[in-house]
């Protein structure tokens, strides 16, 4: 989803997984987008999401006009 800000405005991400054994794949995907930016990042396992088919959720905090 495009929120209208470029990736280099991201200062923190949170990755929530329903299966923490998949953390390496999630970290690899995260680094494809954020390797040059290196935002603070947290990865956690969650029981589930509202839609049981969802496996991962990513939140990003941005700071505009950096």
PDBQT receptor file of N, H, CA, C and O in Angstrom, charges set to zero:
ATOM      1  N   UNK A   1       0.833  -1.176   0.000  1.00  0.00    +0.000 N 
ATOM      2  CA  UNK A   1       0.000   0.000   0.000  1.00  0.00    +0.000 C 
ATOM      3  C   UNK A   1       0.874   1.233   0.000  1.00  0.00    +0.000 C 
ATOM      4  O   UNK A   1       1.857   1.287   0.739  1.00  0.00    +0.000 OA
ATOM      5  N   UNK A   2       0.555   2.191  -0.779  1.00  0.00    +0.000 N 
ATOM      6  H   UNK A   2      -0.244   2.148  -1.379  1.00  0.00    +0.000 HD
ATOM      7  CA  UNK A   2       1.325   3.420  -0.890  1.00  0.00    +0.000 C 
ATOM      8  C   UNK A   2       0.663   4.501  -0.039  1.00  0.00    +0.000 C 
ATOM      9  O   UNK A   2      -0.483   4.885  -0.276  1.00  0.00    +0.000 OA
ATOM     10  N   UNK A   3       1.403   4.982   0.952  1.00  0.00    +0.000 N 
ATOM     11  H   UNK A   3       2.334   4.671   1.145  1.00  0.00    +0.000 HD
ATOM     12  CA  UNK A   3       0.874   6.017   1.847  1.00  0.00    +0.000 C 
ATOM     13  C   UNK A   3       1.304   7.411   1.403  1.00  0.00    +0.000 C 
ATOM     14  O   UNK A   3       0.988   8.399   2.065  1.00  0.00    +0.000 OA
ATOM     15  N   UNK A   4       2.022   7.494   0.289  1.00  0.00    +0.000 N 
ATOM     16  H   UNK A   4       2.279   6.691  -0.249  1.00  0.00    +0.000 HD
ATOM     17  CA  UNK A   4       2.390   8.794  -0.248  1.00  0.00    +0.000 C 
ATOM     18  C   UNK A   4       3.755   9.303   0.169  1.00  0.00    +0.000 C 
ATOM     19  O   UNK A   4       4.143  10.396  -0.242  1.00  0.00    +0.000 OA
ATOM     20  N   UNK A   5       4.500   8.551   0.972  1.00  0.00    +0.000 N 
ATOM     21  H   UNK A   5       4.185   7.663   1.306  1.00  0.00    +0.000 HD
ATOM     22  CA  UNK A   5       5.833   8.965   1.393  1.00  0.00    +0.000 C 
ATOM     23  C   UNK A   5       6.865   7.990   0.847  1.00  0.00    +0.000 C 
ATOM     24  O   UNK A   5       6.572   6.801   0.719  1.00  0.00    +0.000 OA
ATOM     25  N   UNK A   6       8.065   8.462   0.521  1.00  0.00    +0.000 N 
ATOM     26  H   UNK A   6       8.302   9.428   0.625  1.00  0.00    +0.000 HD
ATOM     27  CA  UNK A   6       9.096   7.547   0.030  1.00  0.00    +0.000 C 
ATOM     28  C   UNK A   6       9.635   6.659   1.158  1.00  0.00    +0.000 C 
ATOM     29  O   UNK A   6       9.525   7.007   2.334  1.00  0.00    +0.000 OA
ATOM     30  N   UNK A   7      10.211   5.526   0.796  1.00  0.00    +0.000 N 
ATOM     31  H   UNK A   7      10.300   5.243  -0.159  1.00  0.00    +0.000 HD
ATOM     32  CA  UNK A   7      10.724   4.588   1.788  1.00  0.00    +0.000 C 
ATOM     33  C   UNK A   7      11.785   5.198   2.701  1.00  0.00    +0.000 C 
ATOM     34  O   UNK A   7      11.915   4.783   3.853  1.00  0.00    +0.000 OA
ATOM     35  N   UNK A   8      12.540   6.170   2.208  1.00  0.00    +0.000 N 
ATOM     36  H   UNK A   8      12.435   6.507   1.272  1.00  0.00    +0.000 HD
ATOM     37  CA  UNK A   8      13.604   6.721   3.057  1.00  0.00    +0.000 C 
ATOM     38  C   UNK A   8      13.081   7.590   4.200  1.00  0.00    +0.000 C 
ATOM     39  O   UNK A   8      13.875   8.124   4.975  1.00  0.00    +0.000 OA
ATOM     40  N   UNK A   9      11.770   7.739   4.318  1.00  0.00    +0.000 N 
ATOM     41  H   UNK A   9      11.125   7.306   3.689  1.00  0.00    +0.000 HD
ATOM     42  CA  UNK A   9      11.200   8.440   5.470  1.00  0.00    +0.000 C 
ATOM     43  C   UNK A   9      10.834   7.472   6.597  1.00  0.00    +0.000 C 
ATOM     44  O   UNK A   9      10.410   7.899   7.671  1.00  0.00    +0.000 OA
ATOM     45  N   UNK A  10      10.999   6.167   6.353  1.00  0.00    +0.000 N 
ATOM     46  H   UNK A  10      11.344   5.820   5.481  1.00  0.00    +0.000 HD
ATOM     47  CA  UNK A  10      10.672   5.159   7.368  1.00  0.00    +0.000 C 
ATOM     48  C   UNK A  10      11.770   5.146   8.431  1.00  0.00    +0.000 C 
ATOM     49  O   UNK A  10      12.952   5.010   8.113  1.00  0.00    +0.000 OA
ATOM     50  N   UNK A  11      11.371   5.288   9.696  1.00  0.00    +0.000 N 
ATOM     51  H   UNK A  11      10.412   5.398   9.955  1.00  0.00    +0.000 HD
ATOM     52  CA  UNK A  11      12.331   5.289  10.803  1.00  0.00    +0.000 C 
ATOM     53  C   UNK A  11      12.176   4.067  11.707  1.00  0.00    +0.000 C 
ATOM     54  O   UNK A  11      13.079   3.754  12.483  1.00  0.00    +0.000 OA
ATOM     55  N   UNK A  12      11.036   3.375  11.613  1.00  0.00    +0.000 N 
ATOM     56  H   UNK A  12      10.303   3.630  10.983  1.00  0.00    +0.000 HD
ATOM     57  CA  UNK A  12      10.809   2.195  12.448  1.00  0.00    +0.000 C 
ATOM     58  C   UNK A  12       9.798   1.277  11.767  1.00  0.00    +0.000 C 
ATOM     59  O   UNK A  12       8.822   1.740  11.178  1.00  0.00    +0.000 OA
ATOM     60  N   UNK A  13      10.045  -0.033  11.854  1.00  0.00    +0.000 N 
ATOM     61  H   UNK A  13      10.838  -0.409  12.333  1.00  0.00    +0.000 HD
ATOM     62  CA  UNK A  13       9.092  -1.013  11.353  1.00  0.00    +0.000 C 
ATOM     63  C   UNK A  13       8.810  -2.043  12.436  1.00  0.00    +0.000 C 
ATOM     64  O   UNK A  13       9.634  -2.300  13.313  1.00  0.00    +0.000 OA
ATOM     65  N   UNK A  14       7.616  -2.625  12.345  1.00  0.00    +0.000 N 
ATOM     66  H   UNK A  14       6.947  -2.416  11.632  1.00  0.00    +0.000 HD
ATOM     67  CA  UNK A  14       7.224  -3.724  13.213  1.00  0.00    +0.000 C 
ATOM     68  C   UNK A  14       6.683  -4.834  12.318  1.00  0.00    +0.000 C 
ATOM     69  O   UNK A  14       5.764  -4.618  11.529  1.00  0.00    +0.000 OA
ATOM     70  N   UNK A  15       7.256  -6.004  12.447  1.00  0.00    +0.000 N 
ATOM     71  H   UNK A  15       8.004  -6.179  13.088  1.00  0.00    +0.000 HD
ATOM     72  CA  UNK A  15       6.818  -7.159  11.665  1.00  0.00    +0.000 C 
ATOM     73  C   UNK A  15       6.168  -8.133  12.629  1.00  0.00    +0.000 C 
ATOM     74  O   UNK A  15       6.788  -8.571  13.598  1.00  0.00    +0.000 OA
ATOM     75  N   UNK A  16       4.918  -8.468  12.360  1.00  0.00    +0.000 N 
ATOM     76  H   UNK A  16       4.414  -8.113  11.573  1.00  0.00    +0.000 HD
ATOM     77  CA  UNK A  16       4.187  -9.422  13.197  1.00  0.00    +0.000 C 
ATOM     78  C   UNK A  16       3.904 -10.669  12.374  1.00  0.00    +0.000 C 
ATOM     79  O   UNK A  16       3.320 -10.589  11.294  1.00  0.00    +0.000 OA
ATOM     80  N   UNK A  17       4.319 -11.816  12.885  1.00  0.00    +0.000 N 
ATOM     81  H   UNK A  17       4.793 -11.881  13.763  1.00  0.00    +0.000 HD
ATOM     82  CA  UNK A  17       4.160 -13.093  12.193  1.00  0.00    +0.000 C 
ATOM     83  C   UNK A  17       3.286 -14.034  13.014  1.00  0.00    +0.000 C 
ATOM     84  O   UNK A  17       3.371 -14.056  14.242  1.00  0.00    +0.000 OA
ATOM     85  N   UNK A  18       2.454 -14.805  12.339  1.00  0.00    +0.000 N 
ATOM     86  H   UNK A  18       2.386 -14.787  11.341  1.00  0.00    +0.000 HD
ATOM     87  CA  UNK A  18       1.675 -15.820  13.043  1.00  0.00    +0.000 C 
ATOM     88  C   UNK A  18       2.496 -17.090  13.254  1.00  0.00    +0.000 C 
ATOM     89  O   UNK A  18       2.110 -17.953  14.043  1.00  0.00    +0.000 OA
ATOM     90  N   UNK A  19       3.633 -17.211  12.551  1.00  0.00    +0.000 N 
ATOM     91  H   UNK A  19       3.946 -16.510  11.910  1.00  0.00    +0.000 HD
ATOM     92  CA  UNK A  19       4.533 -18.362  12.701  1.00  0.00    +0.000 C 
ATOM     93  C   UNK A  19       5.959 -17.840  12.741  1.00  0.00    +0.000 C 
ATOM     94  O   UNK A  19       6.554 -17.572  11.697  1.00  0.00    +0.000 OA
ATOM     95  N   UNK A  20       6.513 -17.694  13.945  1.00  0.00    +0.000 N 
ATOM     96  H   UNK A  20       6.030 -17.912  14.793  1.00  0.00    +0.000 HD
ATOM     97  CA  UNK A  20       7.838 -17.080  14.090  1.00  0.00    +0.000 C 
ATOM     98  C   UNK A  20       8.947 -17.906  13.431  1.00  0.00    +0.000 C 
ATOM     99  O   UNK A  20      10.042 -17.392  13.203  1.00  0.00    +0.000 OA
ATOM    100  N   UNK A  21       8.678 -19.168  13.125  1.00  0.00    +0.000 N 
ATOM    101  H   UNK A  21       7.788 -19.586  13.310  1.00  0.00    +0.000 HD
ATOM    102  CA  UNK A  21       9.695 -19.966  12.426  1.00  0.00    +0.000 C 
ATOM    103  C   UNK A  21       9.969 -19.415  11.025  1.00  0.00    +0.000 C 
ATOM    104  O   UNK A  21      10.962 -19.788  10.400  1.00  0.00    +0.000 OA
ATOM    105  N   UNK A  22       9.108 -18.539  10.532  1.00  0.00    +0.000 N 
ATOM    106  H   UNK A  22       8.301 -18.236  11.040  1.00  0.00    +0.000 HD
ATOM    107  CA  UNK A  22       9.283 -17.921   9.220  1.00  0.00    +0.000 C 
ATOM    108  C   UNK A  22      10.050 -16.595   9.293  1.00  0.00    +0.000 C 
ATOM    109  O   UNK A  22      10.061 -15.832   8.327  1.00  0.00    +0.000 OA
ATOM    110  N   UNK A  23      10.693 -16.320  10.440  1.00  0.00    +0.000 N 
ATOM    111  H   UNK A  23      10.684 -16.940  11.224  1.00  0.00    +0.000 HD
ATOM    112  CA  UNK A  23      11.335 -15.024  10.638  1.00  0.00    +0.000 C 
ATOM    113  C   UNK A  23      12.431 -14.737   9.615  1.00  0.00    +0.000 C 
ATOM    114  O   UNK A  23      12.607 -13.585   9.217  1.00  0.00    +0.000 OA
ATOM    115  N   UNK A  24      13.167 -15.751   9.184  1.00  0.00    +0.000 N 
ATOM    116  H   UNK A  24      13.025 -16.686   9.508  1.00  0.00    +0.000 HD
ATOM    117  CA  UNK A  24      14.247 -15.505   8.226  1.00  0.00    +0.000 C 
ATOM    118  C   UNK A  24      13.700 -15.014   6.885  1.00  0.00    +0.000 C 
ATOM    119  O   UNK A  24      14.267 -14.101   6.284  1.00  0.00    +0.000 OA
ATOM    120  N   UNK A  25      12.615 -15.606   6.417  1.00  0.00    +0.000 N 
ATOM    121  H   UNK A  25      12.154 -16.347   6.906  1.00  0.00    +0.000 HD
ATOM    122  CA  UNK A  25      11.995 -15.150   5.174  1.00  0.00    +0.000 C 
ATOM    123  C   UNK A  25      11.477 -13.718   5.319  1.00  0.00    +0.000 C 
ATOM    124  O   UNK A  25      11.620 -12.901   4.409  1.00  0.00    +0.000 OA
ATOM    125  N   UNK A  26      10.882 -13.429   6.461  1.00  0.00    +0.000 N 
ATOM    126  H   UNK A  26      10.766 -14.093   7.200  1.00  0.00    +0.000 HD
ATOM    127  CA  UNK A  26      10.375 -12.073   6.709  1.00  0.00    +0.000 C 
ATOM    128  C   UNK A  26      11.524 -11.072   6.762  1.00  0.00    +0.000 C 
ATOM    129  O   UNK A  26      11.424  -9.984   6.194  1.00  0.00    +0.000 OA
ATOM    130  N   UNK A  27      12.599 -11.424   7.432  1.00  0.00    +0.000 N 
ATOM    131  H   UNK A  27      12.680 -12.308   7.893  1.00  0.00    +0.000 HD
ATOM    132  CA  UNK A  27      13.759 -10.529   7.523  1.00  0.00    +0.000 C 
ATOM    133  C   UNK A  27      14.392 -10.310   6.150  1.00  0.00    +0.000 C 
ATOM    134  O   UNK A  27      14.828  -9.203   5.834  1.00  0.00    +0.000 OA
ATOM    135  N   UNK A  28      14.442 -11.354   5.345  1.00  0.00    +0.000 N 
ATOM    136  H   UNK A  28      14.088 -12.253   5.602  1.00  0.00    +0.000 HD
ATOM    137  CA  UNK A  28      15.003 -11.231   3.994  1.00  0.00    +0.000 C 
ATOM    138  C   UNK A  28      14.152 -10.284   3.144  1.00  0.00    +0.000 C 
ATOM    139  O   UNK A  28      14.689  -9.427   2.442  1.00  0.00    +0.000 OA
ATOM    140  N   UNK A  29      12.836 -10.438   3.207  1.00  0.00    +0.000 N 
ATOM    141  H   UNK A  29      12.400 -11.135   3.777  1.00  0.00    +0.000 HD
ATOM    142  CA  UNK A  29      11.942  -9.552   2.453  1.00  0.00    +0.000 C 
ATOM    143  C   UNK A  29      12.070  -8.111   2.949  1.00  0.00    +0.000 C 
ATOM    144  O   UNK A  29      12.094  -7.175   2.150  1.00  0.00    +0.000 OA
ATOM    145  N   UNK A  30      12.152  -7.941   4.254  1.00  0.00    +0.000 N 
ATOM    146  H   UNK A  30      12.133  -8.701   4.903  1.00  0.00    +0.000 HD
ATOM    147  CA  UNK A  30      12.309  -6.606   4.849  1.00  0.00    +0.000 C 
ATOM    148  C   UNK A  30      13.586  -5.955   4.336  1.00  0.00    +0.000 C 
ATOM    149  O   UNK A  30      13.581  -4.778   3.977  1.00  0.00    +0.000 OA
ATOM    150  N   UNK A  31      14.673  -6.706   4.299  1.00  0.00    +0.000 N 
ATOM    151  H   UNK A  31      14.677  -7.663   4.590  1.00  0.00    +0.000 HD
ATOM    152  CA  UNK A  31      15.955  -6.133   3.874  1.00  0.00    +0.000 C 
ATOM    153  C   UNK A  31      15.972  -5.764   2.392  1.00  0.00    +0.000 C 
ATOM    154  O   UNK A  31      16.744  -4.896   1.986  1.00  0.00    +0.000 OA
ATOM    155  N   UNK A  32      15.136  -6.407   1.583  1.00  0.00    +0.000 N 
ATOM    156  H   UNK A  32      14.509  -7.112   1.913  1.00  0.00    +0.000 HD
ATOM    157  CA  UNK A  32      15.057  -6.035   0.169  1.00  0.00    +0.000 C 
ATOM    158  C   UNK A  32      14.584  -4.595   0.008  1.00  0.00    +0.000 C 
ATOM    159  O   UNK A  32      14.990  -3.908  -0.930  1.00  0.00    +0.000 OA
ATOM    160  N   UNK A  33      13.739  -4.142   0.907  1.00  0.00    +0.000 N 
ATOM    161  H   UNK A  33      13.410  -4.700   1.668  1.00  0.00    +0.000 HD
ATOM    162  CA  UNK A  33      13.212  -2.778   0.836  1.00  0.00    +0.000 C 
ATOM    163  C   UNK A  33      13.996  -1.792   1.692  1.00  0.00    +0.000 C 
ATOM    164  O   UNK A  33      14.105  -0.620   1.334  1.00  0.00    +0.000 OA
ATOM    165  N   UNK A  34      14.544  -2.250   2.819  1.00  0.00    +0.000 N 
ATOM    166  H   UNK A  34      14.454  -3.203   3.110  1.00  0.00    +0.000 HD
ATOM    167  CA  UNK A  34      15.082  -1.327   3.808  1.00  0.00    +0.000 C 
ATOM    168  C   UNK A  34      16.570  -1.459   4.086  1.00  0.00    +0.000 C 
ATOM    169  O   UNK A  34      17.056  -0.854   5.042  1.00  0.00    +0.000 OA
ATOM    170  N   UNK A  35      17.318  -2.224   3.295  1.00  0.00    +0.000 N 
ATOM    171  H   UNK A  35      16.923  -2.716   2.518  1.00  0.00    +0.000 HD
ATOM    172  CA  UNK A  35      18.743  -2.438   3.563  1.00  0.00    +0.000 C 
ATOM    173  C   UNK A  35      19.528  -1.126   3.596  1.00  0.00    +0.000 C 
ATOM    174  O   UNK A  35      20.408  -0.954   4.440  1.00  0.00    +0.000 OA
ATOM    175  N   UNK A  36      19.223  -0.218   2.702  1.00  0.00    +0.000 N 
ATOM    176  H   UNK A  36      18.508  -0.358   2.017  1.00  0.00    +0.000 HD
ATOM    177  CA  UNK A  36      19.968   1.052   2.652  1.00  0.00    +0.000 C 
ATOM    178  C   UNK A  36      19.475   2.048   3.691  1.00  0.00    +0.000 C 
ATOM    179  O   UNK A  36      20.183   2.994   4.035  1.00  0.00    +0.000 OA
ATOM    180  N   UNK A  37      18.267   1.837   4.190  1.00  0.00    +0.000 N 
ATOM    181  H   UNK A  37      17.692   1.069   3.911  1.00  0.00    +0.000 HD
ATOM    182  CA  UNK A  37      17.656   2.789   5.124  1.00  0.00    +0.000 C 
ATOM    183  C   UNK A  37      17.928   2.388   6.572  1.00  0.00    +0.000 C 
ATOM    184  O   UNK A  37      18.231   3.233   7.415  1.00  0.00    +0.000 OA
ATOM    185  N   UNK A  38      17.816   1.094   6.847  1.00  0.00    +0.000 N 
ATOM    186  H   UNK A  38      17.570   0.408   6.162  1.00  0.00    +0.000 HD
ATOM    187  CA  UNK A  38      18.061   0.504   8.159  1.00  0.00    +0.000 C 
ATOM    188  C   UNK A  38      17.252   1.145   9.289  1.00  0.00    +0.000 C 
ATOM    189  O   UNK A  38      17.826   1.664  10.246  1.00  0.00    +0.000 OA
ATOM    190  N   UNK A  39      15.924   1.109   9.181  1.00  0.00    +0.000 N 
ATOM    191  H   UNK A  39      15.457   0.687   8.403  1.00  0.00    +0.000 HD
ATOM    192  CA  UNK A  39      15.109   1.641  10.274  1.00  0.00    +0.000 C 
ATOM    193  C   UNK A  39      15.192   0.723  11.504  1.00  0.00    +0.000 C 
ATOM    194  O   UNK A  39      15.538  -0.453  11.386  1.00  0.00    +0.000 OA
ATOM    195  N   UNK A  40      14.877   1.264  12.661  1.00  0.00    +0.000 N 
ATOM    196  H   UNK A  40      14.596   2.219  12.756  1.00  0.00    +0.000 HD
ATOM    197  CA  UNK A  40      14.722   0.414  13.839  1.00  0.00    +0.000 C 
ATOM    198  C   UNK A  40      13.627  -0.595  13.507  1.00  0.00    +0.000 C 
ATOM    199  O   UNK A  40      12.649  -0.256  12.841  1.00  0.00    +0.000 OA
ATOM    200  N   UNK A  41      13.788  -1.831  13.969  1.00  0.00    +0.000 N 
ATOM    201  H   UNK A  41      14.582  -2.107  14.510  1.00  0.00    +0.000 HD
ATOM    202  CA  UNK A  41      12.834  -2.861  13.574  1.00  0.00    +0.000 C 
ATOM    203  C   UNK A  41      12.581  -3.831  14.715  1.00  0.00    +0.000 C 
ATOM    204  O   UNK A  41      13.485  -4.178  15.476  1.00  0.00    +0.000 OA
ATOM    205  N   UNK A  42      11.331  -4.259  14.814  1.00  0.00    +0.000 N 
ATOM    206  H   UNK A  42      10.597  -3.977  14.196  1.00  0.00    +0.000 HD
ATOM    207  CA  UNK A  42      10.925  -5.252  15.803  1.00  0.00    +0.000 C 
ATOM    208  C   UNK A  42      10.189  -6.363  15.071  1.00  0.00    +0.000 C 
ATOM    209  O   UNK A  42       9.371  -6.103  14.188  1.00  0.00    +0.000 OA
ATOM    210  N   UNK A  43      10.487  -7.608  15.446  1.00  0.00    +0.000 N 
ATOM    211  H   UNK A  43      11.151  -7.819  16.164  1.00  0.00    +0.000 HD
ATOM    212  CA  UNK A  43       9.802  -8.760  14.868  1.00  0.00    +0.000 C 
ATOM    213  C   UNK A  43       9.199  -9.560  16.023  1.00  0.00    +0.000 C 
ATOM    214  O   UNK A  43       9.907  -9.944  16.955  1.00  0.00    +0.000 OA
ATOM    215  N   UNK A  44       7.902  -9.807  15.958  1.00  0.00    +0.000 N 
ATOM    216  H   UNK A  44       7.328  -9.495  15.201  1.00  0.00    +0.000 HD
ATOM    217  CA  UNK A  44       7.218 -10.531  17.032  1.00  0.00    +0.000 C 
ATOM    218  C   UNK A  44       6.275 -11.581  16.460  1.00  0.00    +0.000 C 
ATOM    219  O   UNK A  44       5.815 -11.477  15.323  1.00  0.00    +0.000 OA
ATOM    220  N   UNK A  45       5.998 -12.593  17.276  1.00  0.00    +0.000 N 
ATOM    221  H   UNK A  45       6.371 -12.678  18.199  1.00  0.00    +0.000 HD
ATOM    222  CA  UNK A  45       5.000 -13.591  16.917  1.00  0.00    +0.000 C 
ATOM    223  C   UNK A  45       3.679 -13.211  17.577  1.00  0.00    +0.000 C 
ATOM    224  O   UNK A  45       3.641 -12.816  18.743  1.00  0.00    +0.000 OA
ATOM    225  N   UNK A  46       2.599 -13.337  16.812  1.00  0.00    +0.000 N 
ATOM    226  H   UNK A  46       2.630 -13.658  15.865  1.00  0.00    +0.000 HD
ATOM    227  CA  UNK A  46       1.264 -13.046  17.324  1.00  0.00    +0.000 C 
ATOM    228  C   UNK A  46       0.387 -14.289  17.179  1.00  0.00    +0.000 C 
ATOM    229  O   UNK A  46       0.647 -15.157  16.346  1.00  0.00    +0.000 OA
ATOM    230  N   UNK A  47      -0.640 -14.353  17.997  1.00  0.00    +0.000 N 
ATOM    231  H   UNK A  47      -0.851 -13.648  18.674  1.00  0.00    +0.000 HD
ATOM    232  CA  UNK A  47      -1.583 -15.482  17.961  1.00  0.00    +0.000 C 
ATOM    233  C   UNK A  47      -2.298 -15.565  16.619  1.00  0.00    +0.000 C 
ATOM    234  O   UNK A  47      -2.483 -16.654  16.077  1.00  0.00    +0.000 OA
ATOM    235  N   UNK A  48      -2.700 -14.418  16.083  1.00  0.00    +0.000 N 
ATOM    236  H   UNK A  48      -2.550 -13.533  16.523  1.00  0.00    +0.000 HD
ATOM    237  CA  UNK A  48      -3.407 -14.390  14.815  1.00  0.00    +0.000 C 
ATOM    238  C   UNK A  48      -3.945 -13.004  14.546  1.00  0.00    +0.000 C 
ATOM    239  O   UNK A  48      -3.835 -12.100  15.373  1.00  0.00    +0.000 OA
ATOM    240  N   UNK A  49      -4.525 -12.859  13.377  1.00  0.00    +0.000 N 
ATOM    241  H   UNK A  49      -4.614 -13.594  12.705  1.00  0.00    +0.000 HD
ATOM    242  CA  UNK A  49      -5.110 -11.591  12.951  1.00  0.00    +0.000 C 
ATOM    243  C   UNK A  49      -6.618 -11.771  12.788  1.00  0.00    +0.000 C 
ATOM    244  O   UNK A  49      -7.126 -12.889  12.873  1.00  0.00    +0.000 OA
ATOM    245  N   UNK A  50      -7.312 -10.700  12.560  1.00  0.00    +0.000 N 
ATOM    246  H   UNK A  50      -6.900  -9.792  12.490  1.00  0.00    +0.000 HD
ATOM    247  CA  UNK A  50      -8.761 -10.761  12.367  1.00  0.00    +0.000 C 
ATOM    248  C   UNK A  50      -9.112 -11.750  11.263  1.00  0.00    +0.000 C 
ATOM    249  O   UNK A  50     -10.027 -12.559  11.413  1.00  0.00    +0.000 OA
ATOM    250  N   UNK A  51      -8.380 -11.680  10.151  1.00  0.00    +0.000 N 
ATOM    251  H   UNK A  51      -7.637 -11.022  10.029  1.00  0.00    +0.000 HD
ATOM    252  CA  UNK A  51      -8.549 -12.636   9.057  1.00  0.00    +0.000 C 
ATOM    253  C   UNK A  51      -7.522 -13.749   9.268  1.00  0.00    +0.000 C 
ATOM    254  O   UNK A  51      -6.321 -13.500   9.162  1.00  0.00    +0.000 OA
ATOM    255  N   UNK A  52      -7.963 -14.947   9.558  1.00  0.00    +0.000 N 
ATOM    256  H   UNK A  52      -8.939 -15.149   9.644  1.00  0.00    +0.000 HD
ATOM    257  CA  UNK A  52      -7.073 -16.077   9.860  1.00  0.00    +0.000 C 
ATOM    258  C   UNK A  52      -6.164 -16.468   8.695  1.00  0.00    +0.000 C 
ATOM    259  O   UNK A  52      -5.196 -17.201   8.897  1.00  0.00    +0.000 OA
ATOM    260  N   UNK A  53      -6.453 -15.999   7.494  1.00  0.00    +0.000 N 
ATOM    261  H   UNK A  53      -7.239 -15.403   7.330  1.00  0.00    +0.000 HD
ATOM    262  CA  UNK A  53      -5.602 -16.308   6.347  1.00  0.00    +0.000 C 
ATOM    263  C   UNK A  53      -4.353 -15.435   6.314  1.00  0.00    +0.000 C 
ATOM    264  O   UNK A  53      -3.372 -15.787   5.659  1.00  0.00    +0.000 OA
ATOM    265  N   UNK A  54      -4.374 -14.310   7.006  1.00  0.00    +0.000 N 
ATOM    266  H   UNK A  54      -5.170 -14.024   7.538  1.00  0.00    +0.000 HD
ATOM    267  CA  UNK A  54      -3.217 -13.419   7.042  1.00  0.00    +0.000 C 
ATOM    268  C   UNK A  54      -2.096 -14.071   7.840  1.00  0.00    +0.000 C 
ATOM    269  O   UNK A  54      -2.337 -14.653   8.898  1.00  0.00    +0.000 OA
ATOM    270  N   UNK A  55      -0.875 -13.973   7.333  1.00  0.00    +0.000 N 
ATOM    271  H   UNK A  55      -0.679 -13.501   6.474  1.00  0.00    +0.000 HD
ATOM    272  CA  UNK A  55       0.287 -14.569   7.992  1.00  0.00    +0.000 C 
ATOM    273  C   UNK A  55       1.247 -13.534   8.556  1.00  0.00    +0.000 C 
ATOM    274  O   UNK A  55       1.993 -13.816   9.494  1.00  0.00    +0.000 OA
ATOM    275  N   UNK A  56       1.227 -12.333   7.983  1.00  0.00    +0.000 N 
ATOM    276  H   UNK A  56       0.621 -12.104   7.222  1.00  0.00    +0.000 HD
ATOM    277  CA  UNK A  56       2.185 -11.306   8.393  1.00  0.00    +0.000 C 
ATOM    278  C   UNK A  56       1.540  -9.937   8.289  1.00  0.00    +0.000 C 
ATOM    279  O   UNK A  56       0.705  -9.690   7.419  1.00  0.00    +0.000 OA
ATOM    280  N   UNK A  57       1.941  -9.049   9.192  1.00  0.00    +0.000 N 
ATOM    281  H   UNK A  57       2.619  -9.249   9.899  1.00  0.00    +0.000 HD
ATOM    282  CA  UNK A  57       1.544  -7.646   9.115  1.00  0.00    +0.000 C 
ATOM    283  C   UNK A  57       2.795  -6.817   9.362  1.00  0.00    +0.000 C 
ATOM    284  O   UNK A  57       3.603  -7.135  10.235  1.00  0.00    +0.000 OA
ATOM    285  N   UNK A  58       2.943  -5.756   8.588  1.00  0.00    +0.000 N 
ATOM    286  H   UNK A  58       2.286  -5.498   7.879  1.00  0.00    +0.000 HD
ATOM    287  CA  UNK A  58       4.076  -4.853   8.749  1.00  0.00    +0.000 C 
ATOM    288  C   UNK A  58       3.544  -3.454   9.008  1.00  0.00    +0.000 C 
ATOM    289  O   UNK A  58       2.707  -2.944   8.263  1.00  0.00    +0.000 OA
ATOM    290  N   UNK A  59       4.038  -2.845  10.068  1.00  0.00    +0.000 N 
ATOM    291  H   UNK A  59       4.718  -3.259  10.673  1.00  0.00    +0.000 HD
ATOM    292  CA  UNK A  59       3.726  -1.445  10.362  1.00  0.00    +0.000 C 
ATOM    293  C   UNK A  59       4.987  -0.627  10.121  1.00  0.00    +0.000 C 
ATOM    294  O   UNK A  59       6.096  -1.103  10.364  1.00  0.00    +0.000 OA
ATOM    295  N   UNK A  60       4.823   0.580   9.652  1.00  0.00    +0.000 N 
ATOM    296  H   UNK A  60       3.923   0.967   9.454  1.00  0.00    +0.000 HD
ATOM    297  CA  UNK A  60       5.973   1.458   9.427  1.00  0.00    +0.000 C 
ATOM    298  C   UNK A  60       5.658   2.852   9.958  1.00  0.00    +0.000 C 
ATOM    299  O   UNK A  60       4.595   3.413   9.690  1.00  0.00    +0.000 OA
ATOM    300  N   UNK A  61       6.598   3.393  10.710  1.00  0.00    +0.000 N 
ATOM    301  H   UNK A  61       7.461   2.937  10.927  1.00  0.00    +0.000 HD
ATOM    302  CA  UNK A  61       6.508   4.776  11.173  1.00  0.00    +0.000 C 
ATOM    303  C   UNK A  61       7.410   5.627  10.299  1.00  0.00    +0.000 C 
ATOM    304  O   UNK A  61       8.569   5.280  10.070  1.00  0.00    +0.000 OA
ATOM    305  N   UNK A  62       6.887   6.729   9.814  1.00  0.00    +0.000 N 
ATOM    306  H   UNK A  62       5.946   7.011  10.000  1.00  0.00    +0.000 HD
ATOM    307  CA  UNK A  62       7.636   7.610   8.918  1.00  0.00    +0.000 C 
ATOM    308  C   UNK A  62       7.769   8.998   9.528  1.00  0.00    +0.000 C 
ATOM    309  O   UNK A  62       6.943   9.433  10.331  1.00  0.00    +0.000 OA
ATOM    310  N   UNK A  63       8.823   9.672   9.125  1.00  0.00    +0.000 N 
ATOM    311  H   UNK A  63       9.494   9.319   8.472  1.00  0.00    +0.000 HD
ATOM    312  CA  UNK A  63       9.020  11.068   9.499  1.00  0.00    +0.000 C 
ATOM    313  C   UNK A  63       9.227  11.834   8.190  1.00  0.00    +0.000 C 
ATOM    314  O   UNK A  63      10.217  11.631   7.487  1.00  0.00    +0.000 OA
ATOM    315  N   UNK A  64       8.289  12.703   7.882  1.00  0.00    +0.000 N 
ATOM    316  H   UNK A  64       7.485  12.868   8.453  1.00  0.00    +0.000 HD
ATOM    317  CA  UNK A  64       8.392  13.500   6.656  1.00  0.00    +0.000 C 
ATOM    318  C   UNK A  64       9.332  14.670   6.867  1.00  0.00    +0.000 C 
ATOM    319  O   UNK A  64       9.569  15.085   8.002  1.00  0.00    +0.000 OA
ATOM    320  N   UNK A  65       9.862  15.198   5.793  1.00  0.00    +0.000 N 
ATOM    321  H   UNK A  65       9.670  14.861   4.871  1.00  0.00    +0.000 HD
ATOM    322  CA  UNK A  65      10.759  16.363   5.824  1.00  0.00    +0.000 C 
ATOM    323  C   UNK A  65      11.989  16.112   6.657  1.00  0.00    +0.000 C 
ATOM    324  O   UNK A  65      12.392  16.956   7.457  1.00  0.00    +0.000 OA
ATOM    325  N   UNK A  66      12.591  14.946   6.469  1.00  0.00    +0.000 N 
ATOM    326  H   UNK A  66      12.264  14.261   5.818  1.00  0.00    +0.000 HD
ATOM    327  CA  UNK A  66      13.826  14.621   7.196  1.00  0.00    +0.000 C 
ATOM    328  C   UNK A  66      14.991  15.352   6.639  1.00  0.00    +0.000 C 
ATOM    329  O   UNK A  66      16.109  15.197   7.130  1.00  0.00    +0.000 OA
TER     330      UNK A  66
